[in-house]
Amino acid sequence: MKKLLFLIAAIVSLSLTACDECKDISCMNGGTCEEGVCDCPNGYSGELCEDEDLCITNNVTCVNGQCNNGVCECDQWYEGENCDDRVIEKYDGLYIGTYSCSQGTSTYSIGSATMSDIEEENEMKIKENSGRVYSVEFTTNKKFDIPSQSTSTSFGELSTVSGSGEVSGNDLEFQVTYTYAVQGSSTTCSFTGSN
């Protein structure tokens, strides 16, 4: 009788072991085995939950960009840890410097420029102390074009402007050509200033 009971216990134990599909599976990172397969917690994957997605486990949110290996890779025109800072916003401000303009053989200088009024992700305005206001379009995070456009001074002098420039740190440099509506003459000016 003892032998029979021992034999029955051995058979039951063998069948239970054979049915335990998770016996030899060790799920990692808090995963649990169910029917021979690891059920991984959020942010982990792989056969044994061995692969970690740092973007999920570190709760990384990239406002204007993509998360890669726990770090935000920002879209153009954005920067910062979470890609929530518009690059050109830091250029907004008054730049003190001089315009050097040449007209014929004479050279003259006029006041300062303000970079302001962000319109789109890559567009700002330049306001001169003469009253001229014109749009600039950034082609990279630092360089911009002044597309051809009409503008006027505060005393009504109409002209078409075009040119290009760049911002580096606190320094603004650009060159602009004014073509005057009345005389049809052109003047090219360069501005260099800091804010």
Disulfide bonds with the S-S distance in Angstrom:
Cys22-Cys33 2.07
Cys27-Cys38 2.04
Cys40-Cys49 2.09
Cys55-Cys67 1.97
Cys62-Cys72 2.06
Cys74-Cys83 2.18
Cys101-Cys189 1.97
